[in-house]
Amino acid sequence: MSFQPRLGQLTQTPLTIIDKAVRIVKRKEAKKKNLYDILQVLPRFGEGYMFRRTKWTAPDTYIILHKVNLARDGRHGKIFAIKYYCGQPVRDGRPFVLKSALKSGWRYIREETAKEREEFKQVEDFRKSILEKIRAGATQRQGDVGQTTQLEENEEVVEKLKTLKV
């Protein structure tokens, strides 16, 4: 008895099967993860690490995990965190129970990124103070006794910028 394929088996070519497999893989890669999925691969289940949701649009808005109590399956539990909104701690920096951990769209923030942001803030604050000094110096008369000239102030600015690695 010879094998005869059914009518439905002839409609799918190997290329359409591969296309379907590629679509399934892409869909699984694009799936946003909840916080418990991310915590399973981190040391100490992410205690002390910074996270943010993709829907949070305010700059410098993130949470730092304070304490993590995971259930045995690793997909549920209690998470205590400190939330920062626009760089300022919410609720006087007291940890609270995070209720949105099962929602999707969580991202881990690298520590280097946080350090880079802090350095960037320092540089921006320094640049603002320099601009204020230059504007104030432009309104004053140059050449008064006891005052530095604009050129000397600019040289000081260049030296400080070199120390900040700008």
N, CA, C and O atoms as a DFTB+ gen file, in Angstrom:
664 C
 N C O
     1  1       0.834      -1.166       0.000
     2  2       0.000       0.000       0.000
     3  2       0.887       1.241       0.000
     4  3       1.737       1.389       0.878
     5  1       0.710       2.101      -0.936
     6  2       1.539       3.298      -1.053
     7  2       0.908       4.451      -0.262
     8  3      -0.299       4.496      -0.023
     9  1       1.788       5.380       0.131
    10  2       1.336       6.547       0.897
    11  2       0.780       7.589      -0.055
    12  3       1.443       7.974      -1.018
    13  1      -0.407       8.037       0.205
    14  2      -0.995       9.113      -0.589
    15  2      -1.312      10.284       0.343
    16  3      -2.086      10.137       1.289
    17  1      -0.710      11.448       0.070
    18  2      -0.961      12.598       0.943
    19  2      -2.395      13.081       0.818
    20  3      -3.031      12.958      -0.229
    21  1      -2.871      13.622       1.901
    22  2      -4.206      14.195       1.877
    23  2      -4.181      15.523       1.145
    24  3      -3.115      16.087       0.899
    25  1      -5.319      16.002       0.811
    26  2      -5.417      17.243       0.046
    27  2      -4.874      18.435       0.834
    28  3      -4.246      19.312       0.242
    29  1      -5.094      18.498       2.141
    30  2      -4.631      19.618       2.966
    31  2      -3.124      19.652       3.117
    32  3      -2.552      20.722       3.326
    33  1      -2.468      18.506       3.017
    34  2      -1.029      18.465       3.180
    35  2      -0.299      19.029       1.972
    36  3       0.840      19.474       2.109
    37  1      -0.890      19.027       0.839
    38  2      -0.234      19.531      -0.370
    39  2      -0.233      21.053      -0.446
    40  3       0.565      21.617      -1.196
    41  1      -1.093      21.735       0.298
    42  2      -1.192      23.192       0.176
    43  2      -0.048      23.913       0.870
    44  3       0.238      25.060       0.525
    45  1       0.616      23.288       1.834
    46  2       1.700      23.957       2.540
    47  2       3.041      23.537       1.960
    48  3       3.407      22.362       1.976
    49  1       3.755      24.517       1.453
    50  2       5.105      24.259       0.967
    51  2       6.075      24.456       2.125
    52  3       5.715      25.045       3.144
    53  1       7.287      23.976       1.976
    54  2       8.265      24.182       3.056
    55  2       8.505      25.660       3.368
    56  3       8.791      26.003       4.515
    57  1       8.395      26.537       2.375
    58  2       8.608      27.965       2.620
    59  2       7.518      28.559       3.501
    60  3       7.813      29.374       4.375
    61  1       6.277      28.171       3.292
    62  2       5.212      28.711       4.140
    63  2       5.346      28.200       5.572
    64  3       5.012      28.917       6.516
    65  1       5.825      26.986       5.743
    66  2       6.042      26.457       7.091
    67  2       7.144      27.246       7.791
    68  3       7.024      27.573       8.972
    69  1       8.219      27.553       7.061
    70  2       9.319      28.339       7.632
    71  2       8.846      29.746       7.970
    72  3       9.197      30.277       9.024
    73  1       8.055      30.358       7.091
    74  2       7.531      31.699       7.364
    75  2       6.691      31.720       8.635
    76  3       6.798      32.646       9.438
    77  1       5.865      30.709       8.816
    78  2       5.044      30.636      10.029
    79  2       5.924      30.495      11.266
    80  3       5.663      31.122      12.292
    81  1       6.961      29.676      11.169
    82  2       7.857      29.489      12.314
    83  2       8.580      30.787      12.664
    84  3       8.738      31.114      13.840
    85  1       9.019      31.525      11.646
    86  2       9.704      32.801      11.882
    87  2       8.760      33.791      12.551
    88  3       9.168      34.507      13.464
    89  1       7.507      33.842      12.113
    90  2       6.526      34.744      12.727
    91  2       6.285      34.393      14.189
    92  3       6.162      35.280      15.033
    93  1       6.217      33.106      14.485
    94  2       6.001      32.680      15.872
    95  2       7.186      33.081      16.746
    96  3       6.994      33.559      17.864
    97  1       8.408      32.894      16.249
    98  2       9.601      33.258      17.014
    99  2       9.643      34.762      17.249
   100  3       9.939      35.205      18.358
   101  1       9.352      35.553      16.219
   102  2       9.358      37.009      16.377
   103  2       8.307      37.453      17.385
   104  3       8.559      38.357      18.181
   105  1       7.151      36.839      17.362
   106  2       6.084      37.195      18.289
   107  2       6.517      36.916      19.728
   108  3       6.241      37.707      20.629
   109  1       7.198      35.784      19.937
   110  2       7.645      35.454      21.286
   111  2       8.770      36.377      21.738
   112  3       8.848      36.708      22.921
   113  1       9.640      36.799      20.827
   114  2      10.707      37.725      21.186
   115  2      10.145      39.091      21.539
   116  3      10.654      39.751      22.445
   117  1       9.112      39.524      20.842
   118  2       8.551      40.850      21.058
   119  2       7.674      40.915      22.299
   120  3       7.274      42.003      22.713
   121  1       7.370      39.775      22.897
   122  2       6.496      39.763      24.063
   123  2       7.178      40.481      25.224
   124  3       8.320      40.182      25.571
   125  1       6.466      41.424      25.811
   126  2       7.015      42.153      26.943
   127  2       6.929      41.282      28.185
   128  3       5.984      40.510      28.353
   129  1       7.925      41.413      29.054
   130  2       8.003      40.556      30.226
   131  2       7.470      41.279      31.451
   132  3       7.567      42.500      31.572
   133  1       6.899      40.485      32.363
   134  2       6.530      41.080      33.637
   135  2       7.753      41.057      34.553
   136  3       8.782      40.470      34.218
   137  1       7.630      41.695      35.695
   138  2       8.789      41.866      36.567
   139  2       9.290      40.536      37.130
   140  3      10.492      40.365      37.329
   141  1       8.396      39.611      37.384
   142  2       8.813      38.313      37.929
   143  2       9.656      37.533      36.921
   144  3      10.581      36.823      37.315
   145  1       9.352      37.653      35.632
   146  2      10.158      36.983      34.607
   147  2      11.589      37.511      34.605
   148  3      12.536      36.749      34.409
   149  1      11.745      38.806      34.821
   150  2      13.074      39.413      34.820
   151  2      13.835      39.050      36.094
   152  3      15.041      38.803      36.055
   153  1      13.124      39.020      37.223
   154  2      13.782      38.771      38.510
   155  2      14.355      37.365      38.621
   156  3      15.304      37.154      39.376
   157  1      13.812      36.411      37.900
   158  2      14.273      35.026      38.016
   159  2      15.716      34.846      37.573
   160  3      16.387      33.927      38.042
   161  1      16.213      35.696      36.683
   162  2      17.563      35.525      36.159
   163  2      18.586      36.423      36.857
   164  3      19.781      36.312      36.584
   165  1      18.143      37.308      37.749
   166  2      19.058      38.230      38.420
   167  2      19.526      37.661      39.760
   168  3      18.798      36.901      40.400
   169  1      20.738      38.026      40.187
   170  2      21.190      37.580      41.509
   171  2      20.363      38.232      42.615
   172  3      19.939      39.381      42.489
   173  1      20.136      37.490      43.698
   174  2      19.310      37.939      44.834
   175  2      17.931      38.399      44.369
   176  3      17.299      39.229      45.023
   177  1      17.470      37.871      43.260
   178  2      16.159      38.203      42.681
   179  2      15.986      39.705      42.482
   180  3      14.876      40.226      42.593
   181  1      17.077      40.397      42.190
   182  2      16.997      41.803      41.812
   183  2      16.938      42.791      42.951
   184  3      16.660      43.966      42.708
   185  1      17.185      42.382      44.180
   186  2      17.160      43.329      45.299
   187  2      18.257      44.366      45.113
   188  3      19.419      44.022      44.897
   189  1      17.879      45.640      45.199
   190  2      18.825      46.732      45.020
   191  2      18.973      47.191      43.579
   192  3      19.680      48.164      43.319
   193  1      18.333      46.522      42.644
   194  2      18.432      46.887      41.238
   195  2      17.350      47.901      40.866
   196  3      16.335      48.028      41.550
   197  1      17.590      48.615      39.772
   198  2      16.649      49.633      39.299
   199  2      15.848      49.089      38.118
   200  3      16.391      48.423      37.236
   201  1      14.547      49.384      38.118
   202  2      13.654      48.962      37.044
   203  2      12.730      50.116      36.687
   204  3      12.506      51.026      37.485
   205  1      12.198      50.059      35.470
   206  2      11.184      51.026      35.057
   207  2      10.244      50.361      34.075
   208  3      10.598      49.390      33.406
   209  1       9.040      50.902      34.003
   210  2       8.067      50.403      33.036
   211  2       8.199      51.216      31.762
   212  3       8.567      52.390      31.799
   213  1       7.900      50.590      30.646
   214  2       8.016      51.295      29.371
   215  2       6.951      52.373      29.228
   216  3       7.120      53.301      28.437
   217  1       5.860      52.267      29.977
   218  2       4.793      53.261      29.878
   219  2       5.070      54.515      30.694
   220  3       4.391      55.525      30.510
   221  1       6.044      54.476      31.585
   222  2       6.360      55.651      32.384
   223  2       7.121      56.628      31.509
   224  3       8.229      56.329      31.063
   225  1       6.540      57.794      31.257
   226  2       7.134      58.751      30.326
   227  2       7.934      59.839      31.017
   228  3       8.733      60.507      30.362
   229  1       7.754      60.043      32.301
   230  2       8.491      61.098      33.004
   231  2       9.968      60.712      33.093
   232  3      10.285      59.546      33.327
   233  1      10.867      61.667      32.912
   234  2      12.293      61.344      32.995
   235  2      12.686      61.004      34.433
   236  3      12.100      61.511      35.389
   237  1      13.678      60.145      34.563
   238  2      14.189      59.715      35.869
   239  2      13.095      59.154      36.764
   240  3      13.071      59.432      37.963
   241  1      12.197      58.372      36.197
   242  2      11.165      57.695      36.970
   243  2      11.481      56.207      36.957
   244  3      11.537      55.586      35.895
   245  1      11.686      55.643      38.132
   246  2      12.077      54.249      38.240
   247  2      11.772      53.760      39.650
   248  3      11.361      54.538      40.511
   249  1      11.979      52.462      39.879
   250  2      11.862      51.893      41.217
   251  2      13.163      51.170      41.546
   252  3      13.861      50.682      40.657
   253  1      13.470      51.110      42.824
   254  2      14.591      50.313      43.316
   255  2      13.998      49.257      44.237
   256  3      13.291      49.580      45.192
   257  1      14.286      48.002      43.947
   258  2      13.715      46.919      44.741
   259  2      14.378      46.865      46.114
   260  3      15.603      46.847      46.232
   261  1      13.545      46.840      47.140
   262  2      14.027      46.820      48.521
   263  2      14.053      45.392      49.065
   264  3      15.043      44.965      49.660
   265  1      12.961      44.660      48.858
   266  2      12.862      43.290      49.353
   267  2      11.980      42.500      48.397
   268  3      10.960      43.000      47.924
   269  1      12.379      41.260      48.115
   270  2      11.626      40.414      47.189
   271  2      11.312      39.089      47.876
   272  3      12.217      38.379      48.313
   273  1      10.040      38.764      47.967
   274  2       9.585      37.470      48.480
   275  2       8.875      36.749      47.340
   276  3       7.715      37.039      47.047
   277  1       9.565      35.814      46.698
   278  2       8.974      35.090      45.579
   279  2       8.294      33.819      46.068
   280  3       8.726      33.199      47.041
   281  1       7.227      33.444      45.378
   282  2       6.585      32.159      45.638
   283  2       7.465      31.055      45.058
   284  3       8.450      31.337      44.376
   285  1       7.119      29.829      45.322
   286  2       7.952      28.711      44.858
   287  2       8.034      28.623      43.345
   288  3       9.067      28.227      42.804
   289  1       6.962      28.986      42.656
   290  2       7.004      28.904      41.193
   291  2       7.796      30.052      40.578
   292  3       8.146      29.983      39.400
   293  1       8.089      31.102      41.338
   294  2       8.872      32.222      40.835
   295  2       8.095      33.208      39.993
   296  3       8.680      34.155      39.466
   297  1       6.794      33.016      39.850
   298  2       6.001      33.908      39.006
   299  2       5.011      34.743      39.804
   300  3       4.210      35.486      39.235
   301  1       5.070      34.618      41.125
   302  2       4.205      35.399      42.002
   303  2       4.986      35.719      43.267
   304  3       6.078      35.194      43.481
   305  1       4.430      36.567      44.091
   306  2       5.070      36.883      45.352
   307  2       4.786      38.316      45.758
   308  3       3.843      38.944      45.276
   309  1       5.630      38.824      46.663
   310  2       5.506      40.198      47.128
   311  2       6.812      40.912      46.864
   312  3       7.893      40.382      47.120
   313  1       6.698      42.125      46.346
   314  2       7.876      42.929      46.062
   315  2       7.713      44.263      46.779
   316  3       6.703      44.948      46.620
   317  1       8.723      44.621      47.572
   318  2       8.752      45.917      48.235
   319  2       9.759      46.781      47.489
   320  3      10.884      46.353      47.232
   321  1       9.351      47.997      47.144
   322  2      10.204      48.853      46.329
   323  2      10.092      50.303      46.784
   324  3       9.137      50.692      47.456
   325  1      11.088      51.086      46.400
   326  2      11.078      52.528      46.608
   327  2      10.956      53.155      45.232
   328  3      11.766      52.878      44.347
   329  1       9.946      54.000      45.046
   330  2       9.711      54.609      43.742
   331  2      10.309      56.008      43.704
   332  3      10.240      56.764      44.673
   333  1      10.895      56.328      42.559
   334  2      11.440      57.658      42.314
   335  2      10.706      58.258      41.126
   336  3      10.613      57.644      40.063
   337  1      10.192      59.453      41.318
   338  2       9.482      60.162      40.248
   339  2      10.249      61.443      39.963
   340  3      10.407      62.289      40.844
   341  1      10.719      61.583      38.741
   342  2      11.543      62.725      38.322
   343  2      12.765      62.877      39.231
   344  3      13.170      63.993      39.559
   345  1      13.340      61.759      39.629
   346  2      14.550      61.781      40.434
   347  2      14.327      61.953      41.924
   348  3      15.284      61.841      42.689
   349  1      13.107      62.221      42.371
   350  2      12.814      62.432      43.787
   351  2      12.073      61.219      44.351
   352  3      11.175      60.691      43.695
   353  1      12.434      60.767      45.563
   354  2      11.736      59.606      46.133
   355  2      10.287      59.939      46.480
   356  3       9.985      61.025      46.976
   357  1       9.407      58.992      46.211
   358  2       7.987      59.125      46.522
   359  2       7.761      58.516      47.905
   360  3       8.463      57.581      48.290
   361  1       6.798      59.031      48.645
   362  2       6.449      58.539      49.993
   363  2       7.635      58.624      50.946
   364  3       7.858      57.713      51.743
   365  1       8.382      59.696      50.867
   366  2       9.531      59.950      51.747
   367  2      10.572      58.836      51.697
   368  3      11.310      58.641      52.663
   369  1      10.642      58.109      50.598
   370  2      11.632      57.052      50.433
   371  2      11.319      55.782      51.190
   372  3      12.195      54.933      51.356
   373  1      10.082      55.631      51.655
   374  2       9.689      54.416      52.366
   375  2       9.298      53.338      51.359
   376  3       8.628      53.642      50.372
   377  1       9.700      52.083      51.584
   378  2       9.304      51.003      50.674
   379  2       7.805      50.735      50.753
   380  3       7.190      50.874      51.810
   381  1       7.236      50.352      49.630
   382  2       5.819      50.002      49.557
   383  2       5.682      48.717      48.754
   384  3       6.600      48.321      48.036
   385  1       4.526      48.067      48.883
   386  2       4.274      46.828      48.146
   387  2       3.945      47.191      46.704
   388  3       3.027      47.968      46.442
   389  1       4.698      46.623      45.780
   390  2       4.507      46.903      44.363
   391  2       3.367      46.047      43.833
   392  3       3.436      44.819      43.874
   393  1       2.327      46.689      43.339
   394  2       1.137      45.959      42.892
   395  2       1.154      45.677      41.387
   396  3       0.379      44.849      40.907
   397  1       2.016      46.344      40.650
   398  2       1.989      46.218      39.191
   399  2       3.073      45.285      38.655
   400  3       3.457      45.400      37.491
   401  1       3.566      44.375      39.469
   402  2       4.664      43.506      39.039
   403  2       4.230      42.511      37.974
   404  3       5.053      42.088      37.162
   405  1       2.958      42.127      37.956
   406  2       2.484      41.174      36.952
   407  2       2.157      41.842      35.621
   408  3       1.921      41.152      34.630
   409  1       2.139      43.163      35.584
   410  2       1.892      43.855      34.318
   411  2       3.132      43.741      33.442
   412  3       4.246      43.574      33.940
   413  1       2.929      43.833      32.150
   414  2       4.055      43.664      31.232
   415  2       4.744      44.999      30.985
   416  3       4.222      46.061      31.325
   417  1       5.918      44.922      30.392
   418  2       6.637      46.119      29.988
   419  2       7.659      46.609      30.995
   420  3       7.919      47.811      31.052
   421  1       8.243      45.738      31.783
   422  2       9.269      46.136      32.739
   423  2      10.640      46.047      32.089
   424  3      10.894      45.167      31.267
   425  1      11.520      46.965      32.465
   426  2      12.891      46.970      31.951
   427  2      13.869      47.167      33.102
   428  3      13.600      47.902      34.051
   429  1      14.988      46.504      32.996
   430  2      16.072      46.646      33.972
   431  2      16.939      47.820      33.546
   432  3      17.277      47.947      32.369
   433  1      17.304      48.682      34.495
   434  2      18.178      49.819      34.206
   435  2      19.563      49.468      34.737
   436  3      19.736      49.186      35.922
   437  1      20.533      49.491      33.848
   438  2      21.901      49.187      34.253
   439  2      22.415      50.246      35.219
   440  3      22.009      51.406      35.146
   441  1      23.307      49.853      36.123
   442  2      23.876      50.807      37.074
   443  2      24.732      51.836      36.355
   444  3      24.779      52.996      36.765
   445  1      25.408      51.430      35.288
   446  2      26.233      52.376      34.547
   447  2      25.368      53.492      33.973
   448  3      25.792      54.647      33.919
   449  1      24.172      53.153      33.551
   450  2      23.281      54.162      33.005
   451  2      22.917      55.176      34.079
   452  3      22.870      56.375      33.805
   453  1      22.660      54.716      35.289
   454  2      22.317      55.628      36.373
   455  2      23.510      56.525      36.711
   456  3      23.341      57.718      36.963
   457  1      24.718      55.946      36.715
   458  2      25.906      56.755      36.983
   459  2      26.120      57.781      35.874
   460  3      26.467      58.932      36.141
   461  1      25.913      57.358      34.635
   462  2      26.066      58.290      33.523
   463  2      25.064      59.426      33.625
   464  3      25.397      60.574      33.330
   465  1      23.829      59.116      34.043
   466  2      22.833      60.171      34.219
   467  2      23.257      61.151      35.300
   468  3      23.098      62.361      35.144
   469  1      23.797      60.630      36.394
   470  2      24.234      61.507      37.480
   471  2      25.374      62.405      37.012
   472  3      25.390      63.598      37.316
   473  1      26.334      61.837      36.269
   474  2      27.422      62.648      35.735
   475  2      26.896      63.686      34.757
   476  3      27.358      64.828      34.749
   477  1      25.936      63.295      33.934
   478  2      25.362      64.235      32.984
   479  2      24.671      65.382      33.718
   480  3      24.781      66.538      33.311
   481  1      23.955      65.061      34.804
   482  2      23.304      66.112      35.594
   483  2      24.334      67.068      36.174
   484  3      24.137      68.283      36.162
   485  1      25.441      66.516      36.684
   486  2      26.484      67.367      37.248
   487  2      27.062      68.293      36.189
   488  3      27.279      69.478      36.442
   489  1      27.311      67.747      35.001
   490  2      27.862      68.565      33.923
   491  2      26.870      69.644      33.511
   492  3      27.260      70.791      33.295
   493  1      25.588      69.290      33.398
   494  2      24.575      70.275      33.010
   495  2      24.438      71.372      34.062
   496  3      24.321      72.548      33.718
   497  1      24.451      70.996      35.341
   498  2      24.380      72.004      36.405
   499  2      25.592      72.921      36.356
   500  3      25.478      74.132      36.545
   501  1      26.758      72.328      36.101
   502  2      27.973      73.128      36.009
   503  2      27.908      74.088      34.825
   504  3      28.290      75.252      34.945
   505  1      27.426      73.604      33.687
   506  2      27.308      74.468      32.507
   507  2      26.329      75.608      32.746
   508  3      26.571      76.736      32.315
   509  1      25.222      75.321      33.430
   510  2      24.261      76.381      33.736
   511  2      24.878      77.440      34.635
   512  3      24.675      78.636      34.426
   513  1      25.637      76.997      35.642
   514  2      26.276      77.972      36.532
   515  2      27.307      78.805      35.774
   516  3      27.467      79.995      36.045
   517  1      28.002      78.186      34.832
   518  2      28.980      78.929      34.033
   519  2      28.284      79.973      33.167
   520  3      28.733      81.116      33.085
   521  1      27.196      79.582      32.526
   522  2      26.463      80.541      31.698
   523  2      25.958      81.714      32.526
   524  3      25.995      82.857      32.070
   525  1      25.487      81.439      33.739
   526  2      25.036      82.524      34.607
   527  2      26.186      83.454      34.961
   528  3      26.019      84.674      34.982
   529  1      27.368      82.874      35.242
   530  2      28.532      83.705      35.564
   531  2      28.944      84.551      34.368
   532  3      29.285      85.725      34.516
   533  1      28.911      83.948      33.181
   534  2      29.304      84.695      31.981
   535  2      28.325      85.823      31.721
   536  3      28.735      86.936      31.389
   537  1      27.022      85.548      31.870
   538  2      26.024      86.601      31.670
   539  2      26.177      87.713      32.702
   540  3      26.053      88.895      32.378
   541  1      26.448      87.322      33.952
   542  2      26.633      88.334      34.995
   543  2      27.913      89.128      34.747
   544  3      27.953      90.334      34.990
   545  1      28.958      88.457      34.264
   546  2      30.219      89.140      33.977
   547  2      30.115      90.078      32.790
   548  3      30.829      91.079      32.732
   549  1      29.239      89.773      31.843
   550  2      29.081      90.637      30.673
   551  2      28.413      91.948      31.048
   552  3      28.658      92.973      30.412
   553  1      27.572      91.928      32.073
   554  2      26.901      93.166      32.477
   555  2      27.808      94.052      33.309
   556  3      27.628      95.269      33.330
   557  1      28.793      93.458      34.006
   558  2      29.720      94.259      34.805
   559  2      30.816      94.825      33.909
   560  3      31.118      94.285      32.845
   561  1      31.387      95.900      34.357
   562  2      32.496      96.482      33.603
   563  2      33.738      95.639      33.809
   564  3      34.057      95.244      34.930
   565  1      34.422      95.370      32.736
   566  2      35.666      94.630      32.856
   567  2      36.777      95.626      33.121
   568  3      36.724      96.765      32.655
   569  1      37.775      95.203      33.863
   570  2      38.901      96.073      34.140
   571  2      38.813      96.755      35.485
   572  3      39.724      97.501      35.846
   573  1      37.744      96.529      36.249
   574  2      37.687      97.095      37.592
   575  2      38.762      96.437      38.448
   576  3      39.165      95.300      38.204
   577  1      39.210      97.165      39.439
   578  2      40.259      96.653      40.312
   579  2      39.693      95.499      41.147
   580  3      38.615      95.620      41.730
   581  1      40.426      94.378      41.201
   582  2      40.017      93.243      42.013
   583  2      39.108      92.264      41.289
   584  3      38.756      91.236      41.868
   585  1      38.714      92.532      40.059
   586  2      37.852      91.613      39.323
   587  2      38.657      90.928      38.224
   588  3      39.564      91.519      37.637
   589  1      38.312      89.685      37.960
   590  2      38.982      88.963      36.887
   591  2      38.341      89.337      35.559
   592  3      37.167      89.702      35.502
   593  1      39.112      89.244      34.512
   594  2      38.570      89.552      33.192
   595  2      37.804      88.349      32.664
   596  3      37.878      87.256      33.224
   597  1      37.071      88.564      31.584
   598  2      36.270      87.496      30.985
   599  2      37.166      86.372      30.478
   600  3      36.795      85.200      30.557
   601  1      38.336      86.717      29.960
   602  2      39.256      85.714      29.444
   603  2      39.742      84.789      30.562
   604  3      39.815      83.575      30.371
   605  1      40.074      85.352      31.725
   606  2      40.526      84.526      32.845
   607  2      39.410      83.603      33.331
   608  3      39.672      82.452      33.680
   609  1      38.169      84.094      33.358
   610  2      37.042      83.259      33.768
   611  2      36.838      82.112      32.784
   612  3      36.554      80.985      33.192
   613  1      36.981      82.394      31.494
   614  2      36.814      81.342      30.495
   615  2      37.905      80.279      30.618
   616  3      37.641      79.097      30.400
   617  1      39.129      80.689      30.967
   618  2      40.198      79.712      31.165
   619  2      39.890      78.802      32.353
   620  3      40.161      77.602      32.306
   621  1      39.325      79.373      33.414
   622  2      38.925      78.560      34.564
   623  2      37.838      77.561      34.168
   624  3      37.845      76.416      34.619
   625  1      36.918      77.996      33.333
   626  2      35.829      77.132      32.872
   627  2      36.385      75.959      32.078
   628  3      35.959      74.820      32.268
   629  1      37.330      76.230      31.194
   630  2      37.923      75.169      30.376
   631  2      38.631      74.153      31.270
   632  3      38.523      72.950      31.032
   633  1      39.345      74.607      32.283
   634  2      40.038      73.693      33.191
   635  2      39.048      72.820      33.961
   636  3      39.289      71.626      34.139
   637  1      37.940      73.400      34.419
   638  2      36.944      72.614      35.153
   639  2      36.262      71.602      34.240
   640  3      35.962      70.486      34.664
   641  1      36.016      71.987      32.987
   642  2      35.403      71.054      32.046
   643  2      36.333      69.876      31.755
   644  3      35.870      68.752      31.561
   645  1      37.625      70.126      31.724
   646  2      38.578      69.035      31.504
   647  2      38.563      68.050      32.668
   648  3      38.697      66.843      32.466
   649  1      38.399      68.565      33.883
   650  2      38.368      67.668      35.040
   651  2      37.096      66.838      35.074
   652  3      37.096      65.746      35.642
   653  1      36.002      67.329      34.477
   654  2      34.745      66.581      34.454
   655  2      34.660      65.611      33.286
   656  3      33.631      64.958      33.112
   657  1      35.709      65.500      32.482
   658  2      35.764      64.566      31.345
   659  2      34.652      64.829      30.350
   660  3      33.942      63.909      29.944
   661  1      34.502      66.068      29.963
   662  2      33.463      66.423      28.984
   663  2      34.061      66.408      27.612
   664  3      33.366      66.677      26.632
